[in-house]
Each structure stands twice: as structure tokens, then as C-alpha cells.
Amino acid sequence: MTHGFALRNTLAVAALAALAGCAGTAHGSRWDTPSDTGLSAEIRRTGFGIPHIRANDYAGLGFGMAYAYAQDNLCLLADQVVTVNGERAKTFGPDGTATVSFKSIPNTRSDAFFKGIVDAAALRDGYARMSPEARELLRGYIAGYNRYLKDTPPADFPAACRNAAWVRPLTLADMMRMGEEKAIQASAGAMLAGIVDAQPPGRAPVTHTVVPPHAVDVAALDRELRLRDLPIGSNGWAFGSAATENRRGVLLGNPHFPWTTTNRFYEVHLTVPGKLDVMGASIAAFPVVSIGFNRDVAWTHTVSTGRRFTLFELRLAEGDPTTYLVDGTPHKMTARTVAFDVKLPDGRIERRAHTFYDTEYGPVVSMPAAGMPWTTQKAYALRDANRGNTRMIDAWLHIAQAGDVAGIHRAIGNLGIPWVNTIAADRNGRALFVDVSATPDVSAETLKRCAPSPLAERLFKGAGLVLLDGARSTCNWQVDPASPVPGLIAPARMPALERDDFVANSNDSSWLTNPAQKLTGFPPIMGETDVPQRLRTRIGLIEIGRRLAGADGLPGNRIDLPNLQAMLFRNTNLAGHLVLGDLLEACKAARDADADVRNGCVALGRWNRTAAANARAAHLFREFWMRAKDIPQVYATDFNPDDPIYTPRGLRMHDATVRATVFKALKDAVGAVRAAGFALDAPLGTVQAVRLPDGDIALHGGEEYEGVLNKLQSLPIGPQGLQVDEGTSYVQTVGFDAQGPVAQALLVYGESTDPASPHAFDQMRAFSAKRWIRLPFSEAAIAADPALKVTKLSQ
């Protein structure tokens, strides 16, 4: 009905009853209930409310971690439980939205997806294969969250969920579902619309225009799917003994994640004496540190360019659109109907249902705008490298126990890391980059041989979609005996580089991890080489090169924490350096230019080409470059694969068409800034700020397309200015001395999502002032913290 997928509002009573019984398993009726006794933990909170959890075993560690997280983020976690169980429309009504894979999705579509795609049986099997330590962490985490609910009257919950009936005890099924949601964010979750929309021809109303393959707008598809440019990102730099001041490793971890939803980070320190001592940040309810450090090694992650799924074109049997052929043999699709409830405006609950169709590859998808509709001749299916990936907790637990970068490399050999690169530095002065993550084993030869049509190449190069011929079994993923997961690329065949100077990644492929030792020869499905790099990659390598050459205005030519922090927070705007000179020269020559253009040029002439809070007209350049960056042939010097850091550059202002279009972009930018009510040369921090009742917090940082390392993504400029919704989130700089790690970090949005909490915005003010927080890691540092508060729990 609405949103292009069939919702059958009436089913046979018996069928609905059966569905209701199946749906009940989402809350754990078929899962074993872990014991919630014999648990104890100590929560020691230091400055900015950072919890240090200490327990005698892993169950106690999870117990304390969940209790602390619930103190800070109860409503956020409870809301996510509703989402992954497919209960949003029942709880909040059909007109609301959920955030799935960084996109806003209508509640009914989200519910259908999570009811239909999360495979509870596979998750139970995966749970059984997890290590005892991982299962104990989960056991404790469930008990800790539920203990907080017992200790806290619903009337004392934060305003967002105060007295809400949907805040309920946590189950093992909930935890496994939340893990699955994180695993598939770059695969099935990113393809939610196509999965939910897939219905056999004639069984659902046609709501999308079918585009013939030759007419597919691949660029528009790329912008919609964002598979090649996920809305999240990161900078990860690691320096070794040849580059650092004290010859020990130094690391920068700078993920750019949402400031809302359960992709927020949570700063935490986890200790089981003699077994684990790790500090850093976890993702929401994930019971391990995802980015952090221990006594010997520090690590971070950046979103990898590897593809996490492939599509298969299915040849259908004549007269039956739900039977497909593989090597000439018919295979019947499996139809699965799931039910979910919807709260109507009058308060009544309506049962709805949705049918999914599964193949040996995975669910059927329909993408008419991509030239891939489900017809009587063809259908398309998605095989997901991360569906059922229950290896993640063990991977990060092993990382946390590593003693050096080689140990980090070994720790991720189970292919539990879902969609990120790993960058690490150790106290011995070694730096490591690896992209060992769940990736389909599809060779360059297979991509070429198994392309079912010319459209396949266009989709891969232009939108990051891998399309293979599903009618031939030889086109399925290869199985390497050396891989721990059949069908995924074996760790030994994936990019890795260990050096004593540096490795760096800012979400391009592994190609330029260190320009002195380019990484090549890997399957195209892992990322491209010899292609233009994002501006953030380029400015990172420029900054590192200038630092090691002693040419950046800072003392010496080596890396330590202060100059690493300065490199990040000087907020150099690479796009400004690449094009502003040519723009201003053209402005001088254009004596008959429009008044708005002239005024824009005057304002930009005062800009210092940074995204500092005091940078005047930085917001005007952002509005201009957002419009100008995609003008055809806008650069004066084209990309040169032999000079990838410094090309493309300049503006092709000698071309009359380009010049006119560039000036129009500037005129439109001036209009947008004025319509929002801001001066053209206002300081960035007055435009880009968090507006709070007790005063604004000015924010420094810039957009991805500007080439600012300190990335902040904002909504379009409006009366409230540039409102940031994601970007620099948890940022850590870590070095080592003779005693262990020396870490300074910021969790930009603070520990709590409750606006009434003193820790909702306290670190944002520190971020605004570029005031780094030293993290107390040793027992002595924790004990000496003037804000120390201790809570002891047991049951």
C-alpha cells in the first residue's frame, strides 16, 4: 500500500495466530535465559562522568557496563530494542521513523524488515559458537541493564521515556538482534528499501518507474545508496619509531559518526584484573571497547571501501516468477510471511503482514530505478557477508587483549570485523594498517566473467553495486580453505602494511596507506586504485608529509600528542586552498559581475581558508563549494594517478561555461546565507553552533567535500545556522611512555543523551575550546581524580 510494499491488512485468523506465535520468539521465548545471579562490579566515575568498570570476571564486567550505560542512555537503548524487534509502528504509530543504516526509514518498513530479515535461528547458532568470555559479557550486560530498571522507578526515567511502557527488561534475543543490526549496516540494512519492496510481478501495486538498463542514472543511484561514500567515516593515523618524538607508537583515532541514534560512542574503561584492561569507546550497547587502547597498543577503525554484499541476477522459470534456474536446475523460492502490529490514530492495534522471498543467495530485492525490477523473466537476490556475523564481540575482545600490533592483526583473523579497516600503534614503535573485514570472495576475473549484462560494470564503477550471474553456480562466491568463513576472502589475502614511520586511512582504499609503499593487486571488490582520492585523504597525507618534513610551522619534525592534536584541529580547508585563489582572480577580472557575486568575492577574500570557529566567511565557502564541486570539468588540472595527493586542483575559469556556472554557484550561496539571516563574513562559530538554553556552543570543523580532517556534517543552512548531526564523535590521541599509555581524548557530545544530565554537553564545550581531556588509565590516576565517585553493585 504505502511506500511501495504490500501490507496485507487481513489474513485468515488461523494464519494470523500462527504468525503471532512466531513473532513472539523475537522476545526470547526460544532462547535460553542466562542466569542473572552471582554478579558484582564496581563503577568508578571520573571527570566528565567517564565510567571505569572493574569486576572479577567477564559477567561482572558486562553487569557494571550495562548499568552505567543505562544511567546515561536508558531511553536510547530502550528505543533500539523496540526497533530491532520490529515493534516501532505498534509502539509509536506508523507515521514515525526509525534510523536504519544511517537513513530515516518509516516505522512500518523498518518493522517488516527486522521481523523478516533477522534470522533468529542463525543468531542462536552463532551465540553457541561464541567464546565463553563473550557469552558471559552478554549475560552480565543483560543483568546489569535489568538491574538498573529494578533500581529506578519509571517516574525517574529521563523525559524521553519517563513512565513509558515500552521500556522493558532486556533479553538475550534483544542483544543478538542489536548486534545483527550493527553488522548489516553496510549490506542488507543499506538495501532495506529494495528488500522490503520485492514482490512478484502482479502481486503488489506498481509504485516505482521501471528504468531500462541503458537509461539508469548511475550517478543518482550512487547518491541515493551511498555505498561508495557511506555517511559515516573516520581518520585513522598510526606512527612508528621513525616518526615519533620518543620512538614509541602514537595513534590518532577520529571516527565521524552520528551524534544521535545508537551509533553514538560511549566512553568507558573495562578491567578484569589479570585478564583485561582496556579503555576507549564502545558503540551503544556493544559490550566491548570498539576503539581504544590498553597498556601496550592503541587502535582505531576507518570505514573500509570493501563491498559487504553482492547481487545475483536470477533467470526465472517460464510461467513461475518464484522459481529460478541455476545451471538449468529449477529452485523454488521460499516465501516467508511475517506479521507486525500498527497502532492506529484511535488507539486500536491493527495486525499487518508482509511476505519476503528467499533464495539460496539470500532475500530477493527489487530496484526498478537501477534497472533491476522483479519481472516474469528476471529477479535479483542479495547475498550478505555480514548476515549472522556473531563473531564481532570475540574479535574486539581479542583486540583489547593484544600486546602489540602483530597481536591486533591476529585478533581479527576470525573475520568478525564487519566493515572497517584497523589501524594500530604499539609501545614498541610499530604502526599497522589492515583491512581484514568480512568481504565476499569475488575476484577480478569473476567480476568480468560473471557480469550478466553491460549494466553490471556501470553499477560497480558508478555506484559500488556488484551484480553477478545467479544462473551459473560458478559465479557464486569462491570458497578458500584458508578462510575461517566459507565464501569470504581469507585474511592472508587482504591488504596489510606494517611500518616504522606511518600508516594512514581516511576512508579511501588501502592504495595510499603510505605513498612510499602503495598497496596494489587486491580484488576490486576491496577498493579501487589509481582513482581520485577524497579531499580528506589528501589533506591528511599533506599534513603528515609537512609535519615529518618540519614544514608545518610546528617545532621539530616528529610526532607527539600536542602537534598531532594541532594537525587535526587547525581545521585546514583543502578545497579552499585548491580553488579559492582562482575564484578570487576571476572575480577581479569580472568587472560586470552580479552584485551578489561581487559581495561574495569580497567576503571570501577575508577568509583564512580554515574551518576554525573564528574563520570569517567559512560558511559562505561551504555553501558555494557544495554547489560548485560537481560542475563538469570544474578543475583546471585533472586527476593524475602519478600525483594523486595534489590533483585535481584549481578552477577552470578560462572556460566560459564553467566560469558562468561557478559564478552562479557563488550567487546562489550568497542568497542561501542571506536567506538564513547570517552575514556573509560572519565567524563560522556563530553560524555552526549547538543552540542551548544556557548559550550557544561554537563548533569548529568542516564538511567532507571541503577536505577538513575534523569533519562535521550539517543540515542545509537555515535560521538556526548549520546544525551538525554527525562528524567528529569520539576522538583519541594515544602515545606511550615507560609506564604505559598516555591518552587524551574527547567524546564530543558527552556520555549522556539525557539533556538534563550534567554529562550531556560537557565534553562538547571542551571540544569547542580545543581542550583535550587526559584519560585516567592507571589505578593511581583513577584514585587521584577529583571527581571520583564509586558505585558497588552485586546480586
Secondary structure, 3 states (H helix, E strand, C coil): CHHHCCCECCCCHHHHHHHHHHHHHHHCCCCCCCCCCCCEEEEEEEHHHEEEEECCCHHHHHHHHHHHHHHHHHHHHHHHHHHHCCCHHHHHCCCCEEEECCEEEEHHHHHHHHHHHCCHHHHHHHHHHCCHHHHHHHHHHHHHHHHHHHHCCHHHCCHHHCCCCCCCCCCHHHHHHHHHHHHCCCCCHHHHHHHHHCCCCCCCCCCCCCCCHHHCCHHHHHHHHCCCCCCCEEEEEEECCCCECCCCCEEEEEEEEECCHHHCEEEEEEEECCCEEEEEEEECCCCCCCEEECCCEEEEEEECCCCCEEEEEEEEECCEEEEEEECCEEEECEEEEEEEEEECCCCCEEEEEEEEEECCCCEEECEHHHCECCCCCEEEEEEECCCCCCCHHHHHHHHHCCCCHHHHHHHCCCCCCCCEEEEEEECCCCEEEECCCCCECCCHHHHHHCCCCHHHHHHHHHHCCCEEECCCHHHCCCCCCCCCCCCECCHHHCCEEEECCEEEECCCCHHHCCCCCCCCCCCHHHCCCCCCCCHHHHHHHHHHHHHHCCCCCCCCCCECHHHHHHHHHCCECHHHHHHHHHHHHHHHHCCCCCHHHHHHHHHHCCCCCECCCCCECHHHHHHHHHHHCCCCCCEEECCCCCCCCCCCEEECCCCHHHHHHHHHHHHHHHHHHHHHCCCCCCEHHHHEEEEECCEEEECCCECHHHCCCCEEEECCCECCEECEEEEECEEEEEEEECCEEEEEEEECCCCCCCCCCCCCCHHHHHHHCCCCEECCCCHHHHHHCCCCEEEEEEC
